Structures are given as C-alpha cells and as structure tokens.
Amino acid sequence: MVRIIVHRTPDSTLLCYVDHHDNAYKWAERRRLEIHPQTGAAQLVEVRETVQEITVPRVVEAGQEIQPKPLLFTNITDSDLLSYGVPDEWLNDIRGVDEDSLLDLVEHLPGEAAEALLELAVGGSPRPAQPSSFEHTDVHVVAEPAAEYVGTAPLDPFEHPDAQRRFRVMHDVAELERALEYPWEKWAVFLHPVQRQIVEKDFAGPARVFGTAGTGKTIVAIHRAARLASANPDARVLLTTFSDTLADALRTKLARLIHNQPRLAERIEVEAIDAVGERLYRAQFGSPRIATRDQIVALLANAADQSDASDFNPRFLLGEWKNVVDAWQLDSWEAYRDVRRLGRKTRLPSERRLALWAVFERVREELGRQGLVTRAGMFGSLTEKLRDRPTPLFEFVIVDEAQDIGVAQLRFLAALGSQRPNGLFFAGDLGQRIFQTPFSWKAMGVEVRGRSQILKLNYRTSHQIRAKADRLLGPEVTDVDGNVEDRRGTVSAFNGPDPIMRVFETQQEEADAVAQWLQQCASEGVSPGEMGVFVRSAAQLDRARKAVTDAGFFFQVLDEQDSNSGDVVSISTMHLAKGLEFRTVAVMACDDEVFPLQERIENVADEADLEEVYDTERHLLYVACTRARDHLIVTAVEPASEFLDDLRGQPS
C-alpha cells in the first residue's frame, strides 16, 4: 500500500512525496519545507539532526600513510554559502568537505545549494540567488518533497527562480489536471544554473557548448532552440543532428518541453541533417539518386584500371576520395593539388597526386553520366544555391552531437547561419567522435574560438562510472583548429556502485555471469526497460541475446529506425548507443581483435588511419560505458582487449 505525503496551509496544498507506507513516513520524518532566510526561496531541507555523520571509507595499503586531501570550501564565506541557498545548519558540514566526501554531502542538501557547491568544486562561479520580489498569492503546488513548513516571509517563496526549478505552481484546477495528465518524463527536462546561462547567452557568431558524456549538452541544445523561437516570434529554428535515431530522441524531448506551446513547436523543425539536405535538394533539383558505397568502390576500381594509378591500394583510393576529394568537393586538378590533406600522412609527390586526380576526375564524370550524386555533392549544390538566397531558410540553427557532422554538412550549415548573431550553435564532445575524421571548422567559415562554453557537472552518470570511463580518453582533446576541450575537473552529482570488469575463459561463462548480474539488478528494482546490453558489432549480437535470454528477460534488438517500445531489455551495437540512457548497462564481448576491431586495423591504408582507428574505437567504448546511470559491467573472453587495462587504470 502506498502513502501520499501532502502539506496543507489555508492558502495552498502541496503534493510532497509518494512511496510505500513505511518509506513515505520515514521520508516525512526527516524533511521540512523552509523559506531560506537570505534568498527567500522555498526549499527542501533534510533535518541535520536525523543524518548520521558523513564518513567516506578509504582503502589504504598496509604501510601507507593516509594523506588528508585539501578541504574544498575553506575560502568561501558563510555569507556566500548562504547566498547559494545553503541551509544555515549545514554550514559546518560543508567546511569539512573534501573531494571524496563532497557527493555524500550534497545528497542531503537542497538542489540549488548542491548545484552551487558542485560548480564551485569544478572551478566555476555560481551566481548567488536573488531575493524574491513577488507578491504573495494563493497557490496550489505540485512539488518535490516537503513535510514540515518552517518560516514566514512577505514574498511568495514559490515564485523564486530557485524554487521554480523544483516546484510547479498551479493557480487553478484545470492547470493542475493538465499537468497530471502529461507524462512525468516532462519533469526531467530541466536546466541547472550553468546550463541556463548558456541557453540564454547571446553570441556574436557561431558558438559551441562541450562537455563529457552526461553533462547535459543535449538538454542545452533543446532549451536553446525553444528560447530562440520564443524570443523571436517570426523566426524559424532548425534543431538537427547527424542521425535519424538521435533526431527522433530530440523531437521527443522537445515535445516534453513545449507541449503546451503548439505555435512555438510549429516554428522549430527537428530533423537529421541528411534528411534536411534531401528535402531541400528535392525542392531545388528533384529527387537525389545517392551513390552507394559499393557503387563508389566500383567506379574507383574501374577508373584506376584505366589510368596510371592501378598500383594504389583500393582502400587508400576510397579513403582519399571520401575524406579529401568528395568531402571538400574538389572539382579541378588545381584544387586537389593545393588542398591541405589534413590527417592524411601518406606523402604524395606532385606526379603521384596528378595520377590520382585522373582517377577521381573519371569518377566525377561517371557519377554525372549516371545521374548519381554523393551526399557531399548534394550538400555542395545546396550550399551554392543558398549563396543566392536573399532571406535565410532558418534564422537559427542548433546542432547536437556536432562532433560527427561532416565537412560538406558543416559548409552547408555555415551557409545557413554563420554570419548572423546566434545563427549557429553546436553541442558536442570530441571524445565521442565515432563517425567523422577530424577537419578544420575554421576553414569552413565556422570559428568558435572565444565562443566555446564548457559543462562540467554530470547529472546522468554516477561518479564511479564516469571516473572509469574517463580513463579511456586523455585529459584534453584538441581539434584541428587548436581549440582545446579540457576534460579534467568534471564532477558527477551522485554516487553509485563501482563498475565491474570481468574476463572469462569461455563465452558461456560470460553469458552466465551477465545473466546473473542482470537478475541481481532486477532484484534491486531495475526494470527490463531500464537495461541495455551493447556489443561492438553485429557479429557479437548473439552473445548479448544469450545473456538476456538466460536471465529470463525479453529483449528488443535496436536498429537505426527503432527504439525500445516496451518494458524489455534493449540490445544494440555500440554505434547505435549514442543518445540512449539506461540505469543498467552491460558492455559485452570486449575481446582482443574485437576492440579495436581487427578488420579495421587490417584495412588501414594510410599511416594516419591507424591512429584514427584506435581513437574512434576508444571513443566507441567510452560512449557505450557512459550510457549507464547506476550500474555497469564490462566483460570479455580471454584474451581481453587492451582497453580493459585502461578502464582498470593499469598500464597497457
């Protein structure tokens, strides 16, 4: 039987908390609703006297001395801490916090205070809360927990900006009914203060927000699209990304955010970048006949046989075509001769490059003769068309997962909005680049230097999982233009169990262990729909299927069109994991020659390609691991991938 905790005053009714009988009353005994004496905001306070002393166990090897870590907030005054919404009774505890005990402490604090401390811990400067200045009105409130109402104030504490992030004020029954009818996922689409600053900031040119997995880049992108559409009533906004699957996820989250603003939704277009390109190309030139990879390979082979370039490795020809000639839409020998072959380390003297151009020129001519166009060529034609357009197609363009946008796509986006204030906004993480080779954004007319913002508060992935996954990547990632993404100093907002790394003798042993682990997670309250199992490629899917079946659960194998449609376990290759989130994740089959994939290594034809293979394979495993919120297991069969040593923190 469940209990609903409700707080009532003559002026309002507050829905506080719902849980089973004992849990609900235990929760109520430990909490009260207060009006903060300095900020005037309503906030949720856990009674200090009910909390045992916060201690963090430390495992120390025999003979080692325990070196105390520096305290984090000794230089912050009481007045400043209070201005961030810290309850007075918790000031002394905050004074004794180091990096090990920080997460244990913030779990007991009101949300705005916890966020401010986390931001301070990563070197940020949170804005003090401003005292509320609203007149008091009668309200019905749907809110997070509060069991005891303490304090009085002449101003309405629920109208304070800090309170509005945790309380939803309903002024009449009809409004309350609409809120209760809407899916509760709506309440999860929120911003913390650093994210809000980026959403509301005006930029003179192209801008970018970056951060590690789970720091809320997608939420920032969605809110910025809504904010720009709201602030500019006549503007059209494009919210885009590199895949249809991710575009569907963006569309769902945006709908939750602006469900009660249909006119706003009409002016925000959410679509994958290739789908945008095909639709616009169809309107301007007719339906595009996109050349397939196999068709390009055949054309390259035929052209090489008819020229002096037959001694070139076919894989090298394909890479040079894809990453240089087609990507940059080179249409003459002079353009190919002079182009900077970024990331291509195979030296090409002038006579060899001339022989290659003969191949590529034949391919271009044959594509035209057959009426075929590459995707890069499609975007190239659209870019040229945009230059003659007197008015923009979209006043504002927001790009999520921007690290996997290609050269021709970025040039097209630059033509859409790079010259207007707030015209282009990118959200991404170079550490999650798994589809595109590096290239210069600046050369495309997109300069984000001086307009890059970083997020370092992770609200999706536990401290333990994030810390493990971060070992796969370096402390800094630098793009071709010299922009540095500093991955150090990221802090997760909550703790969780340590991830599990296990290596087995046989695939059967691996399946048995993963099945048992999934059953254990289920016994702790994780539903099958909150579980994901990922493998490197389709060749390993049977190993995932067996583990889930042996655990006694139904499953769905995801593809590029389908997402999980029920309370079943999601199974997927890692490339399709992007944008997904689960409470529990199993990453299986991390064997040697699977990570990194031996086939990719054997197909390397350029010196730079080998480094690129290792980089993107690491990124891929990082993406898979960081889909987990609370529970993560990574498994392999002997011999295991060298990447597992990195996850463990051991030298390879």
C-alpha positions as CSV (number, residue, x, y, z in Angstrom):
1,M,0.0,0.0,0.0
2,V,1.3,3.5,-0.9
3,R,1.1,6.7,1.1
4,I,0.9,10.2,-0.3
5,I,2.6,12.9,1.8
6,V,0.6,16.2,1.5
7,H,1.4,19.5,3.2
8,R,-1.6,21.9,3.6
9,T,-1.9,25.5,4.7
10,P,-5.0,27.8,4.5
11,D,-3.7,29.0,1.2
12,S,-2.2,26.0,-0.6
13,T,-1.9,22.3,-0.9
14,L,1.5,20.7,-1.5
15,L,1.8,17.2,-3.0
16,C,5.1,16.1,-1.5
17,Y,6.0,12.5,-1.9
18,V,4.6,9.1,-2.8
19,D,6.0,5.8,-1.7
20,H,5.2,2.6,0.2
21,H,3.8,3.1,3.7
22,D,7.0,2.9,5.9
23,N,9.2,4.6,3.3
24,A,6.9,7.5,3.0
25,Y,6.6,8.2,6.7
26,K,10.3,7.7,7.2
27,W,10.9,10.3,4.5
28,A,8.5,12.7,6.0
29,E,10.1,12.5,9.5
30,R,13.4,13.7,8.1
31,R,12.4,16.6,5.9
32,R,10.8,20.0,6.1
33,L,9.9,22.8,3.8
34,E,11.7,26.1,4.7
35,I,11.9,29.6,3.3
36,H,15.6,30.4,3.1
37,P,16.3,33.4,5.4
38,Q,18.6,35.1,2.9
39,T,17.3,34.1,-0.6
40,G,13.6,33.9,0.3
41,A,13.2,30.8,-1.8
42,A,11.2,27.8,-0.8
43,Q,13.5,24.8,-0.5
44,L,13.6,21.2,0.7
45,V,15.8,20.7,3.7
46,E,16.8,17.4,5.3
47,V,16.9,17.8,9.1
48,R,20.5,17.8,10.1
49,E,19.9,16.0,13.4
50,T,18.5,13.0,11.5
51,V,21.6,12.4,9.4
52,Q,24.5,10.3,10.7
53,E,28.0,11.7,10.5
54,I,29.1,11.6,6.9
55,T,32.2,9.4,6.5
56,V,33.9,8.1,3.4
57,P,35.7,4.8,3.8
58,R,39.3,4.8,2.4
59,V,41.1,1.6,1.4
60,V,44.8,2.0,2.3
61,E,47.5,-0.5,1.5
62,A,49.5,-1.8,4.5
63,G,52.3,0.5,5.5
64,Q,50.9,3.5,3.6
65,E,50.2,6.8,5.3
66,I,46.8,8.4,4.9
67,Q,47.4,11.8,3.3
68,P,44.4,14.1,4.0
69,K,43.0,15.7,1.0
70,P,42.5,19.5,0.9
71,L,39.2,20.9,2.0
72,L,37.2,22.4,-0.8
73,F,35.4,25.4,0.7
74,T,37.6,26.8,3.4
75,N,37.9,30.1,1.5
76,I,34.2,30.6,0.9
77,T,32.5,32.8,3.5
78,D,29.3,31.9,5.4
79,S,27.6,34.8,3.7
80,D,28.5,33.5,0.2
81,L,27.4,29.9,1.1
82,L,24.1,31.2,2.4
83,S,23.6,33.3,-0.8
84,Y,23.8,30.0,-2.8
85,G,20.9,28.6,-0.8
86,V,22.9,26.5,1.7
87,P,20.8,26.0,4.9
88,D,22.4,27.5,8.0
89,E,22.5,24.3,9.9
90,W,24.7,22.6,7.2
91,L,27.4,25.3,7.1
92,N,29.8,23.4,9.5
93,D,29.5,20.2,7.5
94,I,30.4,22.0,4.3
95,R,33.6,23.4,5.9
96,G,34.9,19.8,6.4
97,V,34.2,18.5,2.9
98,D,37.0,17.2,0.5
99,E,36.6,15.7,-2.9
100,D,35.9,12.3,-1.5
101,S,33.0,13.3,0.8
102,L,31.5,16.0,-1.5
103,L,29.0,13.8,-3.2
104,D,27.9,12.2,0.1
105,L,27.2,15.6,1.5
106,V,25.3,17.2,-1.5
107,E,22.8,14.3,-1.5
108,H,21.4,15.9,1.7
109,L,21.2,19.5,0.5
110,P,18.5,21.4,-1.4
111,G,19.0,21.2,-5.1
112,E,20.2,24.8,-5.7
113,A,22.8,24.5,-2.8
114,A,24.1,21.2,-4.1
115,E,24.5,22.6,-7.7
116,A,26.3,25.6,-6.4
117,L,28.8,23.5,-4.4
118,L,29.4,21.2,-7.3
119,E,30.1,24.2,-9.6
120,L,32.5,25.6,-7.0
121,A,34.3,22.3,-6.9
122,V,35.0,22.3,-10.6
123,G,36.3,25.9,-10.5
124,G,33.1,27.7,-11.5
125,S,31.5,30.8,-10.1
126,P,27.8,30.2,-9.4
127,R,25.5,33.2,-9.3
128,P,24.1,33.9,-5.9
129,A,20.4,33.6,-5.7
130,Q,18.5,36.9,-5.8
131,P,15.9,37.6,-3.1
132,S,12.4,37.0,-4.3
133,S,10.4,40.1,-5.1
134,F,6.9,38.7,-5.9
135,E,3.7,39.5,-4.2
136,H,2.1,36.5,-2.3
137,T,-0.8,34.8,-4.0
138,D,-2.9,31.8,-3.3
139,V,-1.4,28.7,-4.9
140,H,-1.9,25.0,-5.5
141,V,1.6,23.4,-5.7
142,V,2.8,20.2,-7.2
143,A,6.3,19.8,-5.9
144,E,9.1,17.7,-4.7
145,P,9.3,16.6,-1.0
146,A,8.4,18.7,1.9
147,A,7.0,17.5,5.2
148,E,7.2,20.5,7.6
149,Y,6.6,24.1,6.8
150,V,9.0,26.4,8.7
151,G,9.4,30.2,8.4
152,T,7.4,33.1,7.2
153,A,8.0,35.7,4.5
154,P,6.0,38.5,3.0
155,L,7.1,37.4,-0.5
156,D,5.9,34.3,-2.3
157,P,8.7,31.7,-1.8
158,F,7.4,29.5,-4.6
159,E,7.9,32.2,-7.2
160,H,11.6,32.5,-6.6
161,P,13.7,31.2,-9.6
162,D,15.4,28.6,-7.4
163,A,12.0,27.3,-6.2
164,Q,10.5,27.3,-9.6
165,R,13.1,24.7,-10.7
166,R,11.7,22.2,-8.1
167,F,8.1,23.4,-7.6
168,R,5.4,23.7,-10.2
169,V,2.7,26.3,-9.2
170,M,-0.8,25.6,-10.3
171,H,-3.3,28.5,-10.0
172,D,-6.4,26.6,-10.8
173,V,-7.8,23.1,-11.0
174,A,-7.7,23.0,-14.8
175,E,-4.0,23.7,-14.9
176,L,-3.4,21.0,-12.3
177,E,-5.4,18.5,-14.3
178,R,-3.3,19.2,-17.4
179,A,-0.1,18.7,-15.5
180,L,-1.2,15.4,-14.0
181,E,-2.3,14.1,-17.4
182,Y,1.1,14.8,-19.0
183,P,3.9,12.1,-18.8
184,W,6.1,12.5,-15.8
185,E,9.2,12.5,-18.1
186,K,8.3,16.1,-18.7
187,W,9.6,17.0,-15.3
188,A,13.0,15.6,-16.0
189,V,13.8,18.2,-18.8
190,F,15.3,20.9,-16.6
191,L,18.3,23.2,-16.5
192,H,20.8,23.9,-13.8
193,P,22.2,27.4,-13.5
194,V,25.3,26.9,-15.7
195,Q,23.2,25.4,-18.4
196,R,20.7,28.2,-18.2
197,Q,23.4,30.8,-18.6
198,I,24.5,29.2,-21.9
199,V,20.9,28.8,-23.1
200,E,20.2,32.5,-22.6
201,K,23.5,33.9,-23.7
202,D,23.8,36.0,-26.9
203,F,26.7,35.2,-29.2
204,A,28.0,37.4,-31.9
205,G,28.9,34.4,-34.2
206,P,29.0,30.6,-34.2
207,A,29.1,29.2,-30.7
208,R,29.7,25.8,-29.1
209,V,29.0,24.0,-25.8
210,F,31.1,21.0,-25.0
211,G,31.5,18.6,-22.1
212,T,31.9,14.9,-21.3
213,A,29.1,12.4,-21.6
214,G,26.2,13.2,-19.2
215,T,26.8,16.9,-18.7
216,G,23.5,17.9,-20.4
217,K,24.7,19.2,-23.8
218,T,21.5,17.9,-25.5
219,I,19.3,19.5,-22.9
220,V,21.0,22.8,-23.5
221,A,20.5,22.4,-27.3
222,I,16.8,21.7,-26.8
223,H,16.2,24.6,-24.4
224,R,18.2,27.0,-26.7
225,A,16.0,26.1,-29.7
226,A,12.9,26.8,-27.6
227,R,14.3,30.0,-26.2
228,L,15.3,31.4,-29.6
229,A,11.9,30.5,-31.1
230,S,10.1,32.2,-28.1
231,A,12.3,35.3,-28.2
232,N,11.9,35.7,-32.0
233,P,8.3,35.2,-32.9
234,D,8.8,35.4,-36.7
235,A,11.9,33.2,-36.8
236,R,12.3,29.6,-37.9
237,V,14.6,27.4,-35.9
238,L,16.3,24.2,-37.1
239,L,17.3,21.6,-34.4
240,T,19.4,18.9,-36.1
241,T,21.9,16.1,-35.6
242,F,23.7,13.5,-37.6
243,S,21.3,10.6,-37.4
244,D,17.6,9.9,-37.7
245,T,17.6,8.0,-34.4
246,L,19.1,10.9,-32.5
247,A,16.7,13.3,-34.3
248,D,13.7,11.2,-33.0
249,A,15.1,11.5,-29.5
250,L,15.4,15.3,-29.8
251,R,11.9,15.5,-31.1
252,T,10.5,13.6,-28.2
253,K,12.4,15.7,-25.6
254,L,11.4,19.0,-27.3
255,A,7.8,17.9,-27.2
256,R,8.0,17.3,-23.5
257,L,9.5,20.8,-23.0
258,I,7.0,22.8,-25.2
259,H,3.9,20.5,-25.2
260,N,1.6,23.4,-24.2
261,Q,3.0,25.8,-26.8
262,P,1.9,24.5,-30.2
263,R,2.7,27.7,-32.1
264,L,6.2,27.5,-30.8
265,A,6.5,23.9,-32.0
266,E,5.4,24.9,-35.5
267,R,8.5,27.1,-35.9
268,I,11.0,24.6,-34.6
269,E,12.0,21.9,-37.2
270,V,13.7,18.8,-35.8
271,E,15.3,16.6,-38.4
272,A,18.5,14.8,-39.1
273,I,20.9,16.8,-41.3
274,D,20.9,14.3,-44.2
275,A,17.1,14.3,-44.2
276,V,17.1,18.2,-44.3
277,G,19.6,18.0,-47.2
278,E,17.5,15.5,-49.2
279,R,14.3,17.5,-48.7
280,L,15.8,20.8,-49.7
281,Y,17.6,19.2,-52.7
282,R,14.4,17.6,-53.8
283,A,12.7,21.0,-53.8
284,Q,15.5,22.7,-55.8
285,F,16.8,20.0,-58.1
286,G,14.5,16.9,-57.9
287,S,14.9,13.7,-56.0
288,P,18.6,12.9,-55.5
289,R,20.0,9.5,-56.6
290,I,22.5,8.9,-53.8
291,A,25.5,6.8,-54.8
292,T,26.1,3.9,-52.5
293,R,29.5,2.9,-51.1
294,D,29.6,-0.2,-53.4
295,Q,29.0,2.0,-56.4
296,I,31.8,4.3,-55.5
297,V,34.2,1.4,-54.9
298,A,33.4,0.0,-58.3
299,L,33.8,3.4,-60.0
300,L,37.2,3.9,-58.3
301,A,38.4,0.4,-59.3
302,N,37.4,0.9,-63.0
303,A,38.9,4.4,-63.1
304,A,42.2,3.2,-61.6
305,D,42.4,0.3,-64.1
306,Q,42.1,2.9,-67.0
307,S,44.9,5.1,-65.6
308,D,48.4,5.1,-64.2
309,A,47.1,4.7,-60.7
310,S,46.3,0.9,-60.7
311,D,49.1,0.3,-58.2
312,F,47.3,2.3,-55.5
313,N,45.7,0.3,-52.7
314,P,41.9,0.3,-53.2
315,R,41.4,1.2,-49.6
316,F,43.7,4.2,-49.9
317,L,41.8,5.3,-53.0
318,L,38.5,5.1,-51.2
319,G,39.8,7.0,-48.2
320,E,41.4,9.7,-50.4
321,W,38.1,10.1,-52.3
322,K,35.9,10.1,-49.2
323,N,38.0,12.3,-46.8
324,V,39.6,14.7,-49.3
325,V,38.1,14.9,-52.8
326,D,34.4,14.3,-52.2
327,A,34.3,15.8,-48.7
328,W,35.8,19.1,-49.8
329,Q,34.0,18.9,-53.2
330,L,37.3,19.4,-55.2
331,D,36.4,19.9,-58.8
332,S,39.7,20.6,-60.5
333,W,43.3,19.4,-60.6
334,E,44.4,22.8,-59.2
335,A,42.1,22.4,-56.2
336,Y,43.3,18.9,-55.5
337,R,47.0,19.9,-56.0
338,D,46.7,22.7,-53.4
339,V,44.4,21.2,-50.8
340,R,45.8,20.6,-47.3
341,R,45.4,16.8,-46.8
342,L,44.7,17.1,-43.0
343,G,45.1,13.8,-41.3
344,R,46.5,12.1,-44.4
345,K,50.1,11.3,-43.7
346,T,51.0,9.3,-46.8
347,R,53.2,11.7,-48.8
348,L,52.1,12.4,-52.4
349,P,54.6,14.0,-54.7
350,S,53.1,16.1,-57.5
351,E,53.3,13.4,-60.2
352,R,51.6,10.9,-57.9
353,R,48.9,13.3,-57.0
354,L,48.3,14.1,-60.7
355,A,47.9,10.3,-61.4
356,L,45.3,10.2,-58.6
357,W,43.4,13.1,-59.9
358,A,43.0,11.3,-63.2
359,V,41.1,8.6,-61.3
360,F,39.0,11.0,-59.3
361,E,38.1,13.1,-62.3
362,R,36.9,9.9,-64.1
363,V,34.8,9.0,-61.1
364,R,33.2,12.5,-61.0
365,E,32.4,12.3,-64.7
366,E,30.9,8.8,-64.4
367,L,28.7,9.9,-61.5
368,G,27.4,12.7,-63.6
369,R,26.8,10.5,-66.6
370,Q,24.8,8.0,-64.4
371,G,22.8,10.8,-62.7
372,L,24.3,9.9,-59.3
373,V,25.2,12.3,-56.5
374,T,27.1,11.7,-53.3
375,R,25.8,13.1,-50.1
376,A,28.7,15.6,-50.0
377,G,27.8,16.6,-53.5
378,M,24.2,17.1,-52.5
379,F,25.2,19.5,-49.7
380,G,27.7,21.2,-52.1
381,S,24.9,22.0,-54.6
382,L,22.7,23.3,-51.8
383,T,25.4,25.5,-50.4
384,E,25.9,27.1,-53.8
385,K,22.1,27.7,-54.0
386,L,22.0,29.3,-50.6
387,R,24.5,32.0,-51.6
388,D,21.9,33.4,-54.0
389,R,19.1,33.3,-51.5
390,P,18.1,36.8,-50.2
391,T,16.5,35.5,-47.0
392,P,17.6,32.7,-44.7
393,L,15.9,29.3,-44.7
394,F,16.3,29.3,-40.9
395,E,17.2,32.2,-38.7
396,F,18.8,29.9,-36.1
397,V,20.4,26.5,-36.3
398,I,21.2,24.3,-33.3
399,V,23.3,21.2,-34.0
400,D,23.5,18.4,-31.4
401,E,26.3,15.8,-31.4
402,A,28.2,18.2,-33.7
403,Q,31.5,16.2,-33.4
404,D,30.1,13.8,-36.0
405,I,29.0,16.3,-38.6
406,G,30.9,16.0,-41.9
407,V,32.8,18.6,-44.0
408,A,30.2,19.2,-46.6
409,Q,27.4,19.2,-44.0
410,L,29.3,21.9,-41.9
411,R,29.9,24.0,-45.0
412,F,26.1,23.8,-45.7
413,L,25.3,24.8,-42.1
414,A,27.8,27.7,-42.3
415,A,25.9,29.0,-45.3
416,L,22.7,28.8,-43.3
417,G,23.8,30.9,-40.4
418,S,27.4,31.5,-39.6
419,Q,27.3,35.3,-40.4
420,R,24.4,36.1,-38.0
421,P,24.4,36.6,-34.3
422,N,23.1,33.4,-32.6
423,G,22.8,31.9,-36.1
424,L,24.8,28.7,-35.3
425,F,25.0,26.8,-32.1
426,F,26.8,23.5,-31.7
427,A,26.7,21.0,-28.8
428,G,29.1,18.1,-28.8
429,D,32.1,16.2,-27.3
430,L,35.3,15.4,-29.3
431,G,35.7,12.4,-27.0
432,Q,32.6,10.9,-28.5
433,R,33.5,11.3,-32.2
434,I,32.9,7.9,-33.8
435,F,31.9,8.6,-37.4
436,Q,33.9,11.5,-38.8
437,T,37.7,12.1,-39.3
438,P,39.0,15.4,-37.9
439,F,38.9,18.5,-40.1
440,S,39.1,22.3,-39.8
441,W,35.9,24.0,-38.9
442,K,37.6,27.4,-39.3
443,A,38.3,26.5,-43.0
444,M,34.5,26.1,-43.4
445,G,33.9,29.6,-42.1
446,V,32.9,28.4,-38.6
447,E,35.1,30.0,-36.0
448,V,34.1,29.2,-32.4
449,R,37.2,30.4,-30.6
450,G,36.2,32.7,-27.8
451,R,32.6,31.5,-28.0
452,S,33.0,28.0,-26.6
453,Q,31.4,27.1,-23.3
454,I,32.1,24.1,-21.1
455,L,29.8,22.0,-18.9
456,K,31.4,20.0,-16.0
457,L,28.5,18.9,-13.9
458,N,27.4,15.4,-14.8
459,Y,23.7,14.7,-13.8
460,R,23.3,11.4,-15.7
461,T,26.2,9.1,-14.8
462,S,27.4,8.2,-11.4
463,H,30.8,9.3,-10.2
464,Q,32.1,5.7,-10.2
465,I,31.1,5.0,-13.8
466,R,32.2,8.4,-15.1
467,A,35.6,8.1,-13.4
468,K,36.2,4.6,-15.0
469,A,35.1,5.7,-18.5
470,D,37.2,8.8,-18.4
471,R,40.3,6.6,-18.2
472,L,39.7,5.6,-21.9
473,L,40.5,9.2,-23.0
474,G,43.2,11.7,-22.4
475,P,42.7,14.7,-20.1
476,E,42.5,17.0,-23.1
477,V,41.2,16.7,-26.6
478,T,42.3,19.2,-29.2
479,D,40.6,19.8,-32.6
480,V,42.4,20.6,-35.9
481,D,41.9,24.4,-35.3
482,G,43.7,24.2,-31.9
483,N,40.6,24.5,-29.7
484,V,41.2,22.5,-26.5
485,E,38.5,20.6,-24.7
486,D,39.7,20.1,-21.1
487,R,38.1,17.0,-19.7
488,R,39.5,17.4,-16.2
489,G,37.5,18.6,-13.3
490,T,34.2,17.1,-14.3
491,V,32.1,16.2,-11.2
492,S,29.1,13.8,-11.1
493,A,26.1,14.7,-9.0
494,F,25.6,11.3,-7.3
495,N,27.4,8.2,-6.3
496,G,26.7,4.6,-7.3
497,P,28.3,1.1,-7.1
498,D,31.7,0.5,-8.6
499,P,31.6,-0.8,-12.2
500,I,32.5,-4.4,-12.7
501,M,35.2,-5.6,-15.1
502,R,35.4,-9.4,-15.7
503,V,37.3,-11.6,-18.1
504,F,36.2,-15.2,-18.7
505,E,37.6,-18.4,-20.3
506,T,34.5,-19.1,-22.5
507,Q,31.6,-17.3,-23.9
508,Q,29.2,-19.5,-21.9
509,E,30.8,-18.3,-18.7
510,E,30.5,-14.7,-19.8
511,A,26.8,-15.2,-20.7
512,D,26.1,-16.9,-17.3
513,A,27.8,-14.1,-15.4
514,V,26.0,-11.3,-17.3
515,A,22.6,-13.1,-16.9
516,Q,23.2,-13.4,-13.1
517,W,24.2,-9.8,-12.9
518,L,21.1,-8.6,-14.8
519,Q,18.9,-10.7,-12.4
520,Q,20.6,-9.1,-9.4
521,C,19.9,-5.6,-10.8
522,A,16.3,-6.6,-11.3
523,S,16.0,-7.8,-7.7
524,E,17.2,-4.3,-6.7
525,G,14.3,-2.6,-8.6
526,V,15.7,-2.1,-12.1
527,S,13.0,-3.0,-14.7
528,P,14.0,-4.7,-18.0
529,G,13.2,-1.5,-19.9
530,E,15.9,0.3,-17.9
531,M,18.6,-2.2,-19.0
532,G,20.8,-2.0,-22.1
533,V,23.3,-4.6,-23.4
534,F,25.9,-3.4,-26.0
535,V,28.4,-5.1,-28.2
536,R,30.9,-3.8,-30.7
537,S,29.3,-5.1,-33.9
538,A,26.5,-7.3,-35.3
539,A,28.9,-10.3,-35.1
540,Q,28.6,-10.3,-31.3
541,L,24.9,-9.8,-31.0
542,D,24.2,-13.5,-30.3
543,R,26.4,-13.3,-27.2
544,A,24.1,-10.5,-25.9
545,R,21.0,-12.3,-26.9
546,K,22.1,-15.4,-25.0
547,A,22.9,-13.5,-21.8
548,V,19.5,-11.7,-21.7
549,T,17.6,-14.9,-22.6
550,D,19.4,-16.8,-19.9
551,A,18.4,-14.1,-17.4
552,G,14.8,-14.8,-18.3
553,F,14.0,-11.4,-19.9
554,F,12.5,-10.5,-23.2
555,F,14.6,-8.2,-25.4
556,Q,14.5,-6.0,-28.5
557,V,17.4,-5.6,-30.9
558,L,17.5,-1.9,-31.8
559,D,18.3,-0.7,-35.3
560,E,18.6,2.8,-36.8
561,Q,14.8,3.2,-37.1
562,D,13.6,1.5,-33.9
563,S,13.9,2.5,-30.2
564,N,12.8,0.4,-27.3
565,S,9.0,0.1,-27.5
566,G,8.2,-1.7,-24.2
567,D,9.5,-3.0,-20.9
568,V,12.1,-5.2,-22.5
569,V,15.9,-5.2,-22.5
570,S,17.5,-3.2,-25.3
571,I,20.3,-4.9,-27.2
572,S,22.3,-2.9,-29.7
573,T,25.6,-2.4,-31.4
574,M,27.6,0.4,-29.8
575,H,27.2,2.7,-32.8
576,L,23.5,2.9,-32.1
577,A,24.0,3.5,-28.4
578,K,24.5,7.3,-29.0
579,G,21.9,9.3,-27.2
580,L,20.5,6.4,-25.2
581,E,20.4,6.2,-21.4
582,F,19.8,3.3,-19.1
583,R,20.0,2.7,-15.4
584,T,21.9,-0.6,-16.0
585,V,24.3,-1.3,-18.9
586,A,26.2,-4.5,-19.8
587,V,29.1,-4.0,-22.3
588,M,29.9,-7.4,-23.6
589,A,32.4,-9.1,-25.9
590,C,35.3,-6.7,-25.3
591,D,37.8,-9.3,-26.6
592,D,41.1,-8.8,-28.2
593,E,40.6,-8.3,-32.0
594,V,37.1,-7.1,-31.2
595,F,38.3,-3.9,-29.5
596,P,39.9,-2.4,-31.5
597,L,38.2,-4.3,-34.4
598,Q,40.8,-6.3,-36.2
599,E,39.1,-5.8,-39.6
600,R,39.5,-2.1,-39.3
601,I,43.2,-2.4,-38.4
602,E,43.8,-4.8,-41.4
603,N,42.1,-2.3,-43.7
604,V,44.4,0.6,-42.7
605,A,46.0,2.0,-45.9
606,D,47.3,5.4,-44.6
607,E,49.6,5.9,-41.6
608,A,47.2,8.4,-40.1
609,D,44.3,5.9,-40.4
610,L,45.8,3.6,-37.7
611,E,45.8,6.3,-35.1
612,E,42.3,7.3,-36.2
613,V,41.1,3.6,-35.8
614,Y,42.4,3.5,-32.2
615,D,40.9,6.9,-31.3
616,T,37.5,6.1,-32.6
617,E,37.5,2.6,-31.1
618,R,38.2,4.1,-27.7
619,H,35.5,6.7,-28.2
620,L,33.1,4.0,-29.1
621,L,33.7,2.0,-25.9
622,Y,33.5,5.3,-23.9
623,V,30.1,6.0,-25.5
624,A,28.8,2.5,-24.6
625,C,30.0,2.7,-20.9
626,T,28.6,6.2,-20.4
627,R,25.1,5.1,-21.4
628,A,24.8,3.8,-17.8
629,R,23.4,5.8,-14.9
630,D,23.8,3.5,-11.9
631,H,25.1,0.0,-12.8
632,L,27.8,-1.0,-15.3
633,I,29.5,-4.3,-16.1
634,V,32.2,-4.7,-18.9
635,T,33.0,-8.3,-19.9
636,A,35.3,-10.1,-22.3
637,V,36.6,-13.6,-23.1
638,E,40.4,-14.3,-23.0
639,P,42.4,-12.7,-24.4
640,A,40.7,-9.4,-23.5
641,S,41.0,-6.1,-25.2
642,E,43.9,-3.8,-24.1
643,F,41.3,-1.2,-23.4
644,L,40.1,-3.1,-20.3
645,D,43.5,-2.4,-18.8
646,D,42.8,1.3,-19.3
647,L,39.4,1.1,-17.7
648,R,41.1,-0.6,-14.7
649,G,43.7,2.1,-14.5
650,Q,46.5,-0.4,-15.3
651,P,49.4,0.2,-17.8
652,S,48.8,-1.5,-21.1
